[in-house]
Amino acid sequence: MTTSSKPFNVGIVGYGLSAKVFHIPFINLTPSLKLHSIVQRSPSSSSSPTDSAPATYPALKHHTSITPLLSDPEIDIVILCTPPQTHFSLAKDALNAGKHVLVEKPFVPTSSQALELANLAKEKGLILCVYQNRRWDSDFLTVKKLLSEDKLGRIVEFETHFDRYRMEKPTTWKGTLGMDQGGGVLFDLGTHLLDQVYVLFGMPSSVKGWFVNQREGRFVTGEDGKEEEQPDSVNLVLAYREKGLMVYVRIGVASVQKKQVRFWVRGTKGSYYKTGLDPQENQLRSGTCKAGEVGKFGWEEEEKYGVVNLVGEGGKIEERVWPTVTPPETYKRFYELFAKAVESGKQEDVPVSAWDAAEVLKIIEAVRESAKTGRDVELK
């Protein structure tokens, strides 16, 4: 293993969008990390060199399976950018090989698997982290700041949305894997939204969930092994009885809206309403802005700021545009914190722990039970 006097060598498993867009750029921006190896099962021979890791990064080591990567003593960190049904076994193999591990979301299909991996990492004295990058979305950090500064008072209702107009079913794992394998909208997008809710409010008292196939216009159960019962949209209600708080989580594919709702937060002293998504993913995917580009990457245009309504003197309600937090921390901050955790070896330094992921998976499991039975499911 490396020492703090030189960078930690990183091996990436999988060379799709996740690796190319969300990981490699930030590894290259983190001084204590060095991209060393890439595992790509079938490097493309197409005319596009970006489809082939060996063609794009000829100076690195390349493998077509994870086995030689795990046996390489030069590798300190393994990053899994593979489909979710592979994460549990690959993460377990990497930890048993003595490597620190970063796993793309969705982490694993079940909370029991998450806890097993968390315990294994603790036993081995290794860092295990989950890539919940949207904790570093600027709109979410704006909400977090509003709540921490008590600008809105006691929160009574919290809405979080990821709505789109997408009438074509995805052909990737997001549309082909069942939820028992970590696939589908609840694990793809719901994991992000529920993780953010967990960061703000912790575990709910109970949940109620509805699964819908909006493309075909019918409710579904999400039952394992039945493709026709898999949802493309979800509506969830999380109750926090000790707080008097209701949280609504909504993801839809048939939302014909120019400005899609992202957050709507209501408190006893004010409210916050925000449309549109954090710009980082679009900037990275479109190539309009490089990761970490000072003054550009992660900065939101002023016309996309949210709106706050506050109770003023005499009970008069005042509305004002509320700037998104600046400067944006961006996903670069996640990688800085992850590198710090690897260097310190301290579990408390891990930016997104497997323990947190296990708690979010317990919420997802309760949601699945609710959608299947039609009942509220208690969590506390």
Salt bridges, closest charged atoms under 4 A:
ASP51 OD1 - LYS20 NZ 3.55
ASP72 OD2 - LYS61 NZ 3.06
GLU74 OE1 - HIS36 NE2 2.68
GLU74 OE1 - LYS61 NZ 3.81
GLU104 OE2 - HIS23 NE2 3.14
GLU116 OE2 - LYS92 NZ 2.98
ASP137 OD2 - ARG134 NH1 2.68
ASP139 OD2 - ARG262 NE 3.95
GLU149 OE2 - LYS145 NZ 2.90
ASP150 OD2 - LYS269 NZ 3.31
GLU157 OE1 - ARG266 NH1 3.06
GLU159 OE1 - HIS161 NE2 2.80
GLU159 OE1 - ARG250 NH1 3.38
GLU159 OE2 - ARG266 NH1 3.41
ASP163 OD2 - HIS161 ND1 2.80
ASP188 OD1 - LYS105 NZ 2.77
ASP195 OD2 - ARG135 NE 2.78
GLU216 OE1 - ARG218 NE 2.83
GLU223 OE1 - LYS226 NZ 3.62
ASP224 OD1 - ARG368 NH2 2.40
GLU227 OE2 - LYS169 NZ 3.17
ASP232 OD2 - ARG215 NH1 3.51
GLU242 OE2 - LYS243 NZ 3.52
GLU242 OE2 - LYS380 NZ 3.62
GLU281 OE1 - ARG134 NH2 2.55
GLU281 OE2 - ARG285 NH1 2.96
GLU293 OE2 - LYS296 NZ 3.58
GLU300 OE2 - LYS274 NZ 2.94
GLU318 OE1 - ARG320 NH2 3.61
GLU336 OE2 - LYS332 NZ 2.77
GLU336 OE1 - ARG333 NH1 3.25
ASP356 OD2 - ARG135 NH2 3.24
GLU359 OE2 - LYS362 NZ 2.97
ASP376 OD1 - LYS208 NZ 3.99
GLU378 OE1 - ARG241 NH1 3.18
